[in-house]
Amino acid sequence: MATFILDSQTFQTFAIKNQDVHLTYDTTGVLRIDLTYQAAFGCGERYHTLNLKGHRISIAVEEKFCEQFDKTYCPVPFFLTDSGFGLYAATGQAFEIAFKEDFIEANIPLGTEITLFSGDAPKIISDYMALFGQAILPPDYAFMPWISANHWDSQAKVEAQLDLLKKHDFPAGVIVLEAWSDEATFYIFNGADYKAKSEGYLTYEDFEYSENGLWPNPKAMIEKCHAAGLRVMLWQIPVYKLQGEDEVISPQNELDRANAIKHQFMVKKIDGQPYQIPEGNWFAGAMIPDFTNPETCQDWFAKRQYLLDIGIDGFKTDGGEFIYRDDLTFNNGKSGKEMKNLYPQTYTAAYTDFLSEQHVLFSRAGFAGQHTTPILWAGDQKSTFSELRAQLKAGLSAAMNGIIFWGYDIAGFAGPLPDADLYLRATQMACFSPIMQWHSEPDGGQFKEVMASQDTNNERSTWHIATRTGDEHLLERTRFYHKLRAELQPYIIAEAKKSVENNRPLMMPLAYYDMADSVTHGIVDEFMFGSEFLIAPIVEASVTSRDVYLPAGEWENYWTGEQFTGKQTVHFSHDWHIPVYKKMK
């Protein structure tokens, strides 16, 4: 490993296993890396490709609703090659990397610290992760199935899910509530009665909850969820919201906004005025908290402490891709240009510091070092097979950046409901992913004017999809995979601990598992789940068989017990299972 600072006269020769790598950087502002390689991986969570060779990659965080293709919520200025070379650029600025035939070039900003790595993929990724500190292991319950829906906007709807899980005999460990808050402060339950405070912080005892209200007794609801074996997570967004003319103005939100300005808790423009999210973007007009300011963090989380006090187990930290201008200033002295990509990670790091080891975080946006603020979620996708394939690439590419814990919305969450085929295939893949979660958009669709769902009930629960599609087998078959997930808990928890201890992904692309085998470089539809299971999801419609490449070693068909020697392609066929192979001891 070697580290240096880019200047206009940079010339470096870096030795790797079979060659010298030459790096040059001059007044054009482009770092050129001359080397021989066949494949490259990294650059963050990517939905369109795993092997980066032949692609120009933008290292920029972007908020994109569905069909992300080459955009990402979690860019990482890090990559590695099959030839044993790796590079990390320590900058939060956006830039591009072009992976050419015999060289790689990137317009990395002058003065950036560059770290070079050599070795095989596991070593390079581990060394990269070590730059940021030890990965964090989520609590055991995080590896049980999760249930989530945006339209659970009342205590009655939440408690109904407990009855439905029991009725249909589905195991679950986490319930995520998105539509719980007043949609203004994002820390007060919708409908709660209280006296707004300009000084000090509200506690649970300051609220009155009507028996006829949406949330008559949040504390009792949380206790009921816990008794049923479910941990409770709440949705968050990092804004001091500017409420619209069609909203009932929240006095507490107005006081919070005024207090943020008074004490300079928010991100500022260079003239000292508050930065507001520009028009045309999500939460336009909102100010955003400056999490590089310790006083901001103290104030932000003091408002949310009562939620932990009543038993909330964690947060779904959505958004964070809100830096749209260069001419901003942060408490740490950095500009908007420098914080473009860093902001999401400061946001999730602040929440991580607030929570204990028994709490959990589920975040859409991230950056370098995301393994220290787990868990990453793949964001918004439609209910289509093309999006399922994109989700799989996202998970595999995330793994090649040291992102250990990752999950997605089973069969997507947006647009028309999935058919039974897609829903089953997505559930099966999720069973063997680090996080297994289904999630639903609001009734009628997230953005009705762009992508109407044509359904007044968009819930992606198995029982609802089974009813809507009329598939007589779906409930039974998805129940099988939910129960299999529960049965695999000892294995998953043990493998998760090994992943943290050894700085390795839990969901491993075959290229990570055996980079020396060039066949693995182009495989984007198989992965290792821990050290024993090879998973080959079915990601095409109306398919009951597929070819599966088995790497070196001895393998056993998990369903039939049939044994195979690796480094060959085998054919799998089954009416409804997906290919699962177990590595023999």
HURA-V196234 format. One record per residue. RES is the residue in one letter. PHI is phi in whole degrees, -180 to 180 (none if undefined). PSI is psi as a letter, one per 30 degrees, with the letter a starting at -180 (* if undefined). Layout:
# HURA-V196234
res=(RES;RES)
phi=(PHI;PHI)
psi=(PSI;PSI)
This chain:
# HURA-V196234
res=(M;A;T;F;I;L;D;S;Q;T;F;Q;T;F;A;I;K;N;Q;D;V;H;L;T;Y;D;T;T;G;V;L;R;I;D;L;T;Y;Q;A;A;F;G;C;G;E;R;Y;H;T;L;N;L;K;G;H;R;I;S;I;A;V;E;E;K;F;C;E;Q;F;D;K;T;Y;C;P;V;P;F;F;L;T;D;S;G;F;G;L;Y;A;A;T;G;Q;A;F;E;I;A;F;K;E;D;F;I;E;A;N;I;P;L;G;T;E;I;T;L;F;S;G;D;A;P;K;I;I;S;D;Y;M;A;L;F;G;Q;A;I;L;P;P;D;Y;A;F;M;P;W;I;S;A;N;H;W;D;S;Q;A;K;V;E;A;Q;L;D;L;L;K;K;H;D;F;P;A;G;V;I;V;L;E;A;W;S;D;E;A;T;F;Y;I;F;N;G;A;D;Y;K;A;K;S;E;G;Y;L;T;Y;E;D;F;E;Y;S;E;N;G;L;W;P;N;P;K;A;M;I;E;K;C;H;A;A;G;L;R;V;M;L;W;Q;I;P;V;Y;K;L;Q;G;E;D;E;V;I;S;P;Q;N;E;L;D;R;A;N;A;I;K;H;Q;F;M;V;K;K;I;D;G;Q;P;Y;Q;I;P;E;G;N;W;F;A;G;A;M;I;P;D;F;T;N;P;E;T;C;Q;D;W;F;A;K;R;Q;Y;L;L;D;I;G;I;D;G;F;K;T;D;G;G;E;F;I;Y;R;D;D;L;T;F;N;N;G;K;S;G;K;E;M;K;N;L;Y;P;Q;T;Y;T;A;A;Y;T;D;F;L;S;E;Q;H;V;L;F;S;R;A;G;F;A;G;Q;H;T;T;P;I;L;W;A;G;D;Q;K;S;T;F;S;E;L;R;A;Q;L;K;A;G;L;S;A;A;M;N;G;I;I;F;W;G;Y;D;I;A;G;F;A;G;P;L;P;D;A;D;L;Y;L;R;A;T;Q;M;A;C;F;S;P;I;M;Q;W;H;S;E;P;D;G;G;Q;F;K;E;V;M;A;S;Q;D;T;N;N;E;R;S;T;W;H;I;A;T;R;T;G;D;E;H;L;L;E;R;T;R;F;Y;H;K;L;R;A;E;L;Q;P;Y;I;I;A;E;A;K;K;S;V;E;N;N;R;P;L;M;M;P;L;A;Y;Y;D;M;A;D;S;V;T;H;G;I;V;D;E;F;M;F;G;S;E;F;L;I;A;P;I;V;E;A;S;V;T;S;R;D;V;Y;L;P;A;G;E;W;E;N;Y;W;T;G;E;Q;F;T;G;K;Q;T;V;H;F;S;H;D;W;H;I;P;V;Y;K;K;M;K)
phi=(none;-140;-131;-154;-105;-68;-134;-69;-113;-62;-145;-131;-117;-123;-86;-119;-52;-117;-166;-98;-102;-107;-120;-132;-145;-133;-67;-75;80;-116;-89;-110;-122;-94;-163;-102;-157;-111;-152;-138;-141;120;66;98;-75;-125;-96;-111;-161;-108;-77;-85;-61;90;-117;-105;-112;-91;-92;-151;-75;-141;-92;-134;-83;68;47;-67;50;-94;-90;-149;-84;-136;-79;-141;-81;-146;-153;-142;-120;-66;-83;99;-114;-141;-145;-127;-108;-83;-140;-94;-75;-76;-158;-124;-125;-109;-98;-86;-64;-120;-158;-128;-133;-148;-91;-77;-61;-56;89;-72;-79;-113;-116;-108;-127;-140;133;-81;-58;-57;-68;-61;-65;-64;-64;-62;-60;-64;-63;-108;111;-67;-64;-103;-91;-65;-65;-55;-63;-66;-95;-82;-60;-108;-123;-159;-160;-69;-91;-79;-107;-156;-62;-61;-69;-66;-68;-64;-65;-64;-67;-70;-60;-68;-60;-93;61;-114;-74;-155;-124;-141;-122;-109;-110;-96;-93;-99;-96;-75;59;-133;-84;65;-137;-119;-62;-60;92;-67;-101;-164;-102;-60;-115;-92;-129;76;-133;-70;-114;-61;-70;-79;-102;-117;-116;-72;-61;-97;-85;-67;-129;-66;-159;-57;-62;-66;-63;-62;-63;-67;-62;-61;-63;-87;90;-111;-88;-116;-119;-118;-75;-135;-146;-88;-142;-99;-69;-94;-74;-85;-65;-89;-104;-76;-68;-89;-59;-67;-64;-63;-66;-64;-65;-64;-67;-63;-69;-59;-101;60;-81;-100;-66;-119;-78;-66;-86;91;-80;-62;-79;-121;-58;-66;-58;91;-117;-59;61;-55;90;-75;-85;-125;-69;-94;-76;-82;-97;-57;-70;-61;-61;-60;-69;-59;-86;-62;-68;-103;-61;-64;-67;-68;-61;-94;110;-61;-101;162;-137;-97;-91;-84;68;111;-93;-104;-92;-108;-133;-84;-87;-121;-136;-118;-62;-80;90;-86;-92;-61;-62;-75;-100;-47;-92;-74;-55;-57;-75;-68;-64;-73;-65;-64;-66;-61;-64;-73;-91;-95;-69;-94;-99;-139;-126;-135;-121;-86;-101;-163;-161;-54;85;-61;-63;-90;-136;-71;-122;-94;-120;-72;84;-96;-138;-79;-88;-141;-66;-63;-72;-62;-64;-66;-62;-64;-61;-61;-66;-70;-69;-58;-60;-76;-117;77;-87;-80;-115;-149;-154;-146;-84;-56;60;73;-125;-121;78;-55;-60;-71;-81;-64;-61;-60;-63;-65;-63;-69;-65;-63;-64;-67;-56;-110;-103;-54;-122;-112;-146;-107;-145;-131;-79;-65;-56;89;115;-65;-129;-57;-75;-104;-147;-66;-84;65;-133;-79;-121;-98;-61;-98;-68;-59;-66;-72;-64;-62;-67;-68;-86;72;-80;-72;-99;-61;-61;-65;-72;-72;-59;-55;-75;-67;-72;-62;-58;-64;-66;-82;-53;-58;-66;-63;-63;-64;-68;-63;-65;-62;-62;-68;-65;-106;53;-133;-70;-81;-110;-105;-59;-63;-65;-69;-65;-151;-64;-66;-88;-62;-59;-70;-62;-102;-87;-116;-132;-142;-163;-91;-109;73;-88;-115;-104;-102;-116;-126;-59;-95;-121;-123;-72;56;-121;-122;-151;-167;-83;-132;-89;-103;-67;-56;128;-111;-131;-130;-62;-62;-89;-113;83;-63;-108;-141;-92;-75;62;-151;-100;-119;-107;-116;-144;-162;-58;-149;-75;-103;-65;-134;-124;-108;-73;-83;-65)
psi=(k;k;k;l;k;k;l;f;g;k;k;k;k;k;k;a;e;g;l;k;k;k;k;k;k;a;f;f;g;k;k;k;j;k;l;k;l;f;l;k;l;b;g;a;j;k;f;f;l;e;j;f;k;g;l;k;k;k;i;k;k;k;j;k;j;l;h;e;c;g;l;k;f;i;l;k;i;k;l;l;l;f;f;g;k;l;k;k;j;i;k;f;l;k;l;k;k;k;j;a;e;g;l;k;k;k;i;k;k;k;f;k;k;k;k;k;l;l;a;l;e;e;e;e;e;e;e;e;e;f;f;f;l;k;l;k;j;l;l;e;f;f;g;l;k;k;k;k;k;f;g;i;g;l;e;e;e;e;f;e;e;e;e;e;e;e;e;f;h;k;k;l;f;k;k;k;j;e;h;f;l;f;g;d;e;g;g;k;k;k;f;k;k;l;k;k;k;f;k;a;k;k;l;e;f;f;k;k;k;k;f;g;l;e;i;f;i;e;e;e;e;e;e;e;e;e;f;g;g;k;l;k;k;k;k;l;k;i;l;j;k;j;k;l;f;g;l;j;k;j;e;e;e;e;e;e;e;e;e;e;e;e;g;h;f;l;k;l;l;f;g;f;l;k;k;k;k;l;k;f;l;k;h;k;f;k;l;k;k;j;f;f;j;e;e;e;e;e;e;e;f;e;f;f;e;f;e;e;e;g;g;k;f;a;k;j;j;l;a;f;h;g;j;g;k;e;h;l;k;l;f;g;f;l;l;e;e;f;g;e;f;f;e;e;e;e;e;e;e;e;e;e;e;e;l;l;f;g;l;l;k;j;k;e;l;a;a;k;g;f;f;f;h;l;l;k;k;f;b;k;l;l;i;l;e;e;e;e;e;e;e;e;e;e;e;e;e;e;e;g;g;g;j;e;j;k;l;l;j;k;g;l;f;l;a;k;k;l;l;e;e;e;e;e;e;e;e;e;e;e;e;g;l;e;k;j;k;k;l;k;l;l;k;f;k;e;i;e;f;e;i;k;f;g;k;f;j;g;k;g;l;e;e;e;e;e;e;e;f;g;j;f;f;e;e;e;e;e;e;e;e;e;e;e;e;e;e;g;e;e;e;e;e;e;e;e;e;e;e;e;e;g;h;l;l;e;j;k;l;f;e;e;e;i;f;f;j;f;e;f;e;g;j;g;g;l;l;k;j;a;f;e;k;k;k;i;l;j;g;k;k;h;k;g;l;l;k;k;k;k;a;k;a;k;l;k;j;e;e;f;f;k;k;k;k;a;h;l;k;l;k;k;k;k;e;f;l;l;k;k;k;k;k;k;*)
